[in-house]
Amino acid sequence: MTLAQLEYFLAVCETKSITQASVKCHISQPAMTAQIKTLESELGLDLFVRSNKNISMTPAAEILRQKALLIKATIDDFYTAAETLRQNRPLCNIGVSINCGILYQEQLRDFQNESENFQFRIHFGSSHNLYKRVLDKELDAALICNIGKLLKDNITINLPIHDTRIVFATYPGHSLAQRPFITAAEIAETKIIAFSESEVDTPDNPFLPLFSLDNILFYTNQISVVKSYIINGQASTFIMEDMVENIPGIVTVPISGLPKATEMLVWHKKNKNQALKPLIRFAEEKLKY
């Protein structure tokens, strides 16, 4: 017997009508009739006496109804307890940049699923804006990509996870594909897709020289779209190297003059959220390489 059949059985006992029970349980009348017949067959008992106008319970159904009510009460109590435990778990708000979200999506999903004592709510955004929200204590921590020197603000603590570099990603037939390196000025003269983590409106954005009004086809945060356009020879982009490494049909070329990019976990020094400890341990053990 399934939990659904238990609900259907109790609904028929309560309403003494297949029609009303089906409405109560939000299923069709034929489906309700079939489920009750299946239950009777499984139990080897007649549960209801049917007449043209109503349904009445058999003596067996009277006894089983009491048992079913106890089972339902236990199940309801089980879910209530689970909800209480969930609500009582400390909440940790984590910012995740678009790039880090793509790179670590499987690890982040597993971390959320395996966290029994804490709730972790993820907020996506650009690295610049997420870092600002950590400073303002709107977020407990953030996984971001920092371009250039590590943050030295005396307000936050950062855990470097991985160093990478920003590269020009293009297709083999592109005129710049075989170069040992290229300059920002050369990229500004070719058609590119601006990946959302570019943060065009950020004053300290090191990518600003890569943009011009004429060379941007469109903006997107969908990495699959970017890869498709590159592989099909329709456009190029600049992106973190580890996001497009070893992908057939995509060539990466270093960009001269750009600082290194560091993926990192950053949090406020004065943040006392207990959930930060397992988050930091997760970043050290599962993300850092």
N, C-alpha and C positions, 0 to 999 in steps of 0.2 A: 504494500500500500504506500502511495506517495503522500507527501504533505498536502498536495492539491486535492487528492481524493478525500483526505481527512476533512478539509475545509468544505468540500462539496457535500459530504455526508452530513456534517453538522448544519449546513445551510438548509438542506432538505428537512432535517429533523426540526429545525426552528420554524421554517415557513410552511411546512406541510404542503409544499407545492413545487413541482419541478420548474414551472415557469418562473415563480418568484425567486427560487434558489438560483436559477441561471442568471437572472438580472442582478442579484446580490453579488454573485461571483464573477460577473462580467464575461460570461461565456454563452454560447448559443444553447437553446433548449435541447436540440438533438445531442449536442456534446455532453450536456449534463446527464441526460438519460443514459448515454453510452458509458459514461464514467461510473454511474451508480451500478449499472448492470455488470461492469467489469469488476467492481469492488465485491459485489455479491458473489460473483463467480470465484474470485480469489479466496473469499472467506468460506465459501460453501454454505452460505446462509441467505435466507430471504430477509431483507432488512425492512421492506415497506410493503404494505398492502395497498394496491392501487385500485381506485374506483373511478367512475366517470368525472366526479366532481372534486375529489381530494385524495390525499395520501395519508395513511396512518402508519405509525411505527409498529413493527412486530416486537414481541417480548425480547427477542435477541437484540434488536436495535436499541431498545430502552436501556439494556445493560451496557452495550457497546458505546452508547452516547455518553454515558458517565465517564467511561475510560477515555474516550476521545477528548472530552472537555479537559481532563487532567493532562493529557498529552499536549493539547493546544496551550494550556496555561504554562506548562513547562517550556515549550518552545518560545512563547511570548516573553517569558522571564529571561530566557537565554539571550534573545536579541536585545532586550532592554539592558541587561548587564553589559553586553558587548558595546552598545551605544554609550553607556555611562563611562566605560573604560576608555573609549575613543575620545569622548569629550574631555575627560580628565587628563589626557596625555598632554604634556607641554607642547606648545606649537612653536615651530621654528620656520620663519619665512626666509627662503633662499632665493636670491636673484641668480639667474643663469643667462649669460649672454647667448646670442644666437649661435655663434661659433661653438662655444663650449657645449651648448645643448645638443648640437649635431654630433660633435665628437664623442660625447659621453652619455648619450641618451640611454643606452642599455644599462650602464652602471648606475645611473641615476634612478632608473625605473626599479632595478633590483634593490637599491638602497631604500627607496620608499616602501616597497613591499615587505622588506625584511625588518623594518623598524617597528618594534612592538611597543616600546615605551614612550615614543615621541611621535608627533605629527610633523611632517615636513611638507610645507606648501611652496611650490615653485612659481616664481614670477619671471617671465622672460622679458628681455629688453636689450638695449645696447650697453656695452661695457661702461661707457661714460656715465649714462644715466643710472645704471645699477650701483656704480661706485658712489655717486652722489647720494643715493638713497641709503646706502650703508652709513655714510657720514651723518645723515639726518636721522639715523636710527629707525628708518622705516623698514629696513631689512636687517635681519640678524647677520647675514653673511651673503657673499655673492661670488660666483664663479665667473671670472671675467678674463679678457685678454688685454694685457697692458702692453702698450707699444712704447719702447724706450726704457728708461731707467725704472727700477722698482720704486714703488710708491714710498715717499719719505715725508709723511704728513704728521707724524707723532700722534695721530689720532686712531689710525687703524693698524692692524697686524695683518701681514700677508704671508701666505704659504705658497711659494712658487711650485708649480706642478710640472710644467714642461716648457722648454724653450723651443720656439719655432721661428720661422721667418715669413714675411709676406712676399709672395712671388707673383709674377705675371703668368697666368694660366691661359693657354691658347691651344689651337689645333696645329697639327704638324705642318700644314701647308701655309701657315701665316709667315709673313716676311720677317718677323722677329723671333720665330720659334727656334732657330738654330744659333742664336746669339749666346755667348757665355754669360752676359748680363745686359741689362738695358737700363735706361734712365727714366725718371718720372716724365720728363718732357716727351719722350718717345711714346709712352703710353697715352699721353694726352692727345696724341694725334691718331689714335686707332679706336675703332668701335668697341666699347666695353659695356658689360652689364655691371651695374653698381650693386654689389651685395650689401644687404642692410647694415651689416656690422661696420660699414664704412663710416657711418656717423658724419655725414657731410656737413651738418649744421654745427659741429663741435669746433670751437675756435682753435683748440690745440691739436686738431686732427692732422696727423702727418701725411694723410692721403690727399689733402687739398690740391697739391700740385698735379695729381693724377686726373683731376676733373677739368672738363671744359663744357661749355653749354652745348657743344656740338657732338661730342664723342660718346655721350651716354645714351644707350638705346632705351633702357628702363631700369628701375630699381626693383629688387626682390629680396626676400629672405628665404626663398625656396631653393635649397642647394641642388635639388634634382633638376630644376629648370635651368640653372646656370650650367650644370654639367651637360645637359642635353644640347644647349645652344653651342657650347664649345665643341663637343664631339661631332656635331653636324656642320662644323665650320662656319657658323653664323656670327659668332662673337667671341670675345675674350673677357677676362676679368682679372682683378688682383685679389688675392685670397691667402689665408694661412696655408702653408705648404702641406701640412698633415691632413688637410681636408680633401686634397686632390692627388695625393701620392699614389703611384702605381695604378692609375686608372687608364686603361687602353684608350687611345684617342685624345689624351690630354698631355700637353707638354708644359713643363714649368720652367720659367727663366727667372733667375734672381734679379732683384731690383736694386741698383746701386744707390747708396746714400740713405737707405731706410734703416732705422734702428731695429733690433731684434724684437720679437713679440714673445711675451711670457704669459702662458695660461696660469692663473693663480686663484686661490681662495682668499678672500679678504673679509675681515670682520672688525667691528669697533672694539677698541681696547676695553671700554667700560661695559660691554655687553656681558651680562651674567646668565644668559639663557643656558640651562643645563644641557639642552640639545646640541649645543655647539661642540661639546666633547666628542660625541659619536660622529658628528659631521666632519670634524677635523681628522679624526682617526680614519674615517672612510676615504677622505681625500689623500691622506698619506699612504694608505695601504692599497687602494683600488685605482686611484687616478694617477698618482705620481709615477713618472718613468723617465 
